[in-house]
Amino acid sequence: MKTETDQASAQRSSTAAWIRLSGVTKRYENGAVTTEVLKGVELAVERGDSLAIVGPSGSGKSTLLNILGGLELPSAGQVSVAGTDLVGIGGEALASFRNRSVGFVFQLHHLLPQCTALENVLVPSLVLPDRSARSKAGQRGKELLESVGLGSRLDHRPAQLSGGECQRVAVVRALINEPSILLADEPTGSLDERSADELADLLSRLRSERDLTLVCVTHSAALAARMQRSLELRDGVLHERPGASA
Amino acid sequence: MNRLGLAAKSAGHHWRSHLGVVLGMAIGTAVLVGALVVGDSVQASLKKQALTRIGKIDQVLVSHDRYFREALASELADENAGRRVVPVVRLGAVGSKPGGTHRANEVLVYGIDGRFAELGNSRFDGLLPEAREVLLNPELARQLEVAVGDTVLLRVEQPSGMPRDLVLATAEDVATALRVEVKGIVPAEDFGHFALEANQVPPLNAFVNLTWLQSQIDRKDRVNGLLVSQSGHDPWTSQRLDEALAEHWTLEDGELELVQSWRNETEVRSERVFLDAPIEERARESQLSPIGILTYFVNEIRSGERATPYSMVTGMGALTEEVARSQFWDQLFEPPLSPGQIVINEWLAEDLDAKVGTELTVKYFDIGPDRRLVEKERSFQVAKVVPMEGYAADRGLMPDFPGLADQENCRDWEPGIPIDLEDIRDKDEAYWDEYRGTPKAFLPLETAQELWSNRFGSLTAIRFESSKSAIEDWVTSEIEPSMLGLFFEDLRAMALRSGTATTDFGGLFLGLSSFLLVAAFLLTALLFIFGIEQRAPQIGLLLSTGWRSGQVKLLLLSEGLVLAVIGAALGTGAAIVYTDQVLGALSTVWEDAVARADIALALSPVTLIGGAAASILVALGALWLTVRRLVKHSAVELLGSRSGIARTEKTFSKSRSRAYAVLAAVCVLGAIGIVVWVGPGRGAQAAGAFFGAGGLVLVGGLFGSRLLLARWERQATPESETVARLGLRNSTRRPGRSLATVVLLASGTFLVVAIGVNRLGAPKDPSKRSSGTGGFTLLGRSTLGVLHELGSKEATEAYALPEGLIATEDVVGFRVRDGDEASCLNLNQTQRPRLLGVDPDSLASRESFTFADHLEAEGKNPWTLLSEDMGGAVPAIGDAASVQWALHKSVGDSITYLDERGRELEVVIVGTVANSILQGNLVIASSRFEEKFPSESGQRFFLIDVPEERAESVSEELTRGLQDLGLEIVPTVVRLEAFNSVQNTYLVIFQMLGGLGLLLGAAGLGTVVLRNVLERRSELALVRAVGFRKSAVRWLVWSEHGALLSMGLLSGILAALIAVFPALIDPGTDDPIGPGGLLILAVATSGALWVGAATWLALRGPLLQALRSE
């Protein structure tokens, strides 16, 4: 049950928001049974902000993140991300949006085992329509990998990297096309504590260095604490978490 | 790195999981390319054989029984223009070893000289036969078991001036025996296989010295064949050669002669007694006031009690309106005779005591078909009695009847007809001495022609009131040699055309391999998709990073392309080995399929590359279908999946269920409808019905299976759940995978079972007239024409057969015009199949054979269609398989022949008989046959209907009695089996390749089982953890996959049973269920084994480990 205060708070500065969700609902139908996961979510995030979304398992956090990243569409409501209204723009435009405007980091790194670290990083750039942008991606990939401490691991395959290293490669892959938004779904979920801390540091550093808008879905209180804002998804709506601040 | 690089890397990285894909692809390519190479090899071998058999010959002129000047060859040749013309004598013969231990029928004896040897692609190695020497080809030498230096007897057809079918021609001395010594054996490549007809089976050739042969057959300086070889820049066409022939030919070449009559008229007559019809036709159109003469030998002229035996009667009349009248003419025919009147000479008047007005009866043998001796009579009233002067004393009116004209005494007469020499009186002898064959009576020409016209002509002479030279010019300018059967044909073009196989063996083997191909490519796609499904999260990642679904599909297809190219390259290499094996089988165990032809491997880069490219395309098509489905899933689903993609299909709605049920029913009912509508029979329609009905039932089975899966899925009844029920529900989790398995098994079962049923056995009851034997027990073929009707008194006497051996009604005889063998025993392209002429009523009254198809017969037996008037066209009936496969024709189509005079003859197929001993031939009415091919004397093909128990003795006696004519008799059942063996071999190949496909299909089932079980190891571990015994787990897996196996088998069996229903009730099929039943069992067992093996493999090892790793 949402409260007007919570929603208003989640929606603050909505007029200039870089990410804006308005009345977003998401329903899943299975035969005669309909499950409503999101029930009119309102959200506004400024450019360069970092935001943690927490909540119990099955509360719809990942669904919300997928909607933000254009991987899923809401059943109702409006979604505007980086100036693009995602509802009704079609599959091709959504793919293009995902390719250039957002970067995803998942709980599992999903690196291609057949490719080296650098090649994995370059996978999103392979479908850039601009040839010159594609050709520049290689250099950028190397620089990014060096910046995350993997300069000596460019030609290593995922099997030769540690879990934390793999996840760092995944982060660099998310940034290769220079998106303005980084969406992370439980990015530390499968890492040990130390690696998780390092990744949290990395995400914070990259956000500030690159003026990224960072939205992180996590169960980790430590990671959430590193974000400027923290919202809890409960009963299908977002609630501002008291005490969470940048 | 680019996208193709990524695809290549992926292909390389996942090589283990792709190994199966490459293997499947390689099998598919090997089969596909192999099939095409088999086609190429057959084609190349046939072409080589065709060119070997004709050597350097371009055109030929072959006259069956007309002998022309050998000098024509040199007159038409031009060394400077590179045109060689080689004269030959070509005769049918029966060969034997002295003592008769070994015989060979259907031997061809060629009289040749050095010019012939040069036509071969290599010379006879200096071997040229001298007098009494012979060169044999290896096949004939083998059959006679003779070697160089041995003696051989060749009984060659003795040319006859008068066509032997004429009752007046002598039926004796039809053959001349040549005793020759074997000088050498001429191998195939040295022109030993020289042949004019395109036939699979090598000819039996004997080459003897030309001059010597000419003297032996009494045809000095005469030949009956010209072979033309042209090496110049401007070779003549057949038409140009015909024109040159027309410029050079003389009367002698047309077996014509000019004689001066007592009135100084110029008379045209023929060595053949009757003048060819075109000469009469041209004379009637001329301005030369010709008089037509038809003189016939009658048995008796009677007036009451008095009779005059054996006399000549002449019909005379003007051929144009302008009559060359003379006092002599007026003496006979002025005033003109009415149709019932006759003019007699004084001698006859006196002998019969006849006067003007006396009624006379003339008895004569009718010139009917098959030398049947039917004595007829006609009464006339005497209109005039003329003195023995003028035409009435004209000895020249009698043509040169062989056996009569050259005899001093009547009692020495030896005509072809039986005469009673006792009837000849002294006064008859005296008449012969004084007047020879001077006619005793005269009729108007129209009346005589009405009585004695025949297929050889209707005049014995034409007289002109012009000079000899004028008439010679007239004949050679007005009559073209082709009208007399002398014309050139383009042998090289025909050989090259026939050198393309009747059947496109590439296409045929593709067809035969179709199921193997489908199975290989389906398995390839299945294994590929299994591999790709494992990497679903990676695909999800690509989608999530902005790859469009099209780009992902392209990436996966590129990976598939890499695999396909590798597989195709391996497969192309394997294809060469595979083809070599297939050709090996075709020359041994499958030799019947290519009629024992010698097929050598021929590799063409175009075929290899084209075949490989085609298989890559097919594989990519199959991969596209599977990849397309995979990428339909969202990135989120794909990212979230661990081992493959969970099914996201919506629950089967009730309306969808109803639609599927209706579709399944419609398919099955449609199939039944097709089967009932088409009914039993063979040919294109039956084949279409077979595949149409089978395909419909398979599709129906697919709908039914899907429906069943949906029903099992809905059956959520926790209180009555069993392990088996749980297994069934498991099969619904991946309906696509389950259905693919069902389809693979069903179509494989359908083909293998259906083919087993379609194998042709001996007819259940060969004595049944509706069976493929037509109810006949024996089939006979002779090398030389049998002139007497078998079973007749004349035949019994002439061939020294035991009295009462057979009756005329036991035998149906056919005249034969040799042509291409149009049965499945010949691989070459058949252009003009052998023609058989038969009395249609003889088959219609017996209702012999079962018609596969025919034109509307208005309720009468379809054999009567042969007598239909179709304008200029000739109706024909053939064996359905020959017509369909060898001729590529169907009922209503026509084939153009050349008749004996070189005129085009349209033969229309009006009916086809199913699975019969008539394979290889087209049957037309004997009346039409005689009209179009008058010089084909006697019958050479026989169907004999005697009880089974007498068959052997009849066969022995006939073979013995007619051995000089080269009669060979086989039981019809044996003949039918020889034909069937070809079809059955194809079916065996189809079945074998289909069986291999089914093996792959079963391997596919095994893979699916293995995959399903491996994917669910954790689930299976869980059921173990909650207390299931290992056997219960196995039962769980079994019930799921056993259900798929059963669905596949049942659909396949149902499809097979419905599709082959017509064959089950076809009289030509024997015991159709037996082999099918065994195969079903074999398929079921193999399927069960695969399921068992895959289950064992998947469940071995500590299962609970899987739970922990989860």
Interface residues (C-beta under 8 A of the other chain):
Chain A: G31 N66 G69 L71 E72 G91 E92 A95 S96 F97 R98 N99 R100 G103 F104 F106 L108 H110 L112 P113 Q114 C115 E119 L122 V123 P124 L126 V127 R173 A174 N177
Chain B: M1 N2 R3 L6 K9 S10 G12 H13 H14 P537 Q538 G540 L541 L542 L543 S544 T545 G546 W547 R548 S549 Q551 S634 A635 V636 L639 T651
